[in-house]
């Protein structure tokens, strides 16, 4: 039997049952990713990294370089999107007088 309350809950668009959309899963993923990052940086304490250019041998260089590269790509994509953006009626036929 479905009651009115059950029917309203199933029609609620804010009721996400997807496991990836749950706040508890998102917190868990943040913790796991932070742990993986910390372990990957801490491994450099156990194994000496010989950098080719000198600076790439520093502790955590790969993590910092990867983060800054990702940040640069996101900012470049935002700027490119702003530059390539068209008006909302760009594809609409021009009205002829």
N, C-alpha and C positions, 0 to 999 in steps of 0.2 A: 504494500500500500504506500502510495506517495501522498504525503501531506502537502499543504500549500507551502509550508516552510521549506521542505525539501526541494520543491519545484523552484522556489525563489533562489535558493542557494545554487542550484545547478545553472540557473540563467544569469547569475552574477558574473560579470566579466572579470572581476578582481579575484575570483576564486581560481587560482592557478594550482593545478595538481601536478604540473611538471616538476620533476625532482630537481632540475637545474634552476628553477625559478624560486625555490624555497629559500628564505633568508638563512636558515641553518646550513643548507648546502653551500650557499655563497660564502658564508663565514668559514666553513670547512675548507673550501677550495683556496681562499686567501691564505689560510694557515698552511696548507700543504705547499702552495707555491712559494710562500715566504721561507718555509723550511728547506725546500729544494734549493732556493737561491742561497740561503745561509750555508748549507752543506757544500754547495759548489764553490763558494768563496773560501770556506774553511779547509777544503781539500788542498788549496794552495799552501796552507801552512805545513801540510805533511809532505807534499811533493813540490820541490823547487821547480818553478817555471822559468826557463831561460828564454827571455824575450829576444826577438830578432832586432828590434829597434831600441831596446832598453826600457822604454816606458811601458811596453806591453808585458813586462815581467813584474810590474807592481802588483801588490795584493788587491784583488777585486777589479783589475783593469777590464777584464772581459765583461763583467756585470755592468760596470759603469758605461763602457763603450756601447754595449748592447742597448742599454736604456736610452742613452743619448741619441743613438742611431734611430731607434724606434720613435723617439720624440721628434727628431728632425723629419722623419718620413710622414708622421701625422701632421705636423705643421705645414710641410710642403703640400700634402694632399688637400688640406684646408685652403691654402692660398690658391692652389690650382683650381679647386672647385669654385672659389669666389671669382677667379679670373674667367673661367669658362661658363659661368652661370648665364642663363638666358631668362628673358621675361617669361611669365607664366603663359602668355598668349603668343609665344614665339611661333608655334606650329599652326596657329589658327590662320585661316585665310584672311587676307586683307579685304576689308570692306571697300567696295568700289563705289564712288559717288556718281 
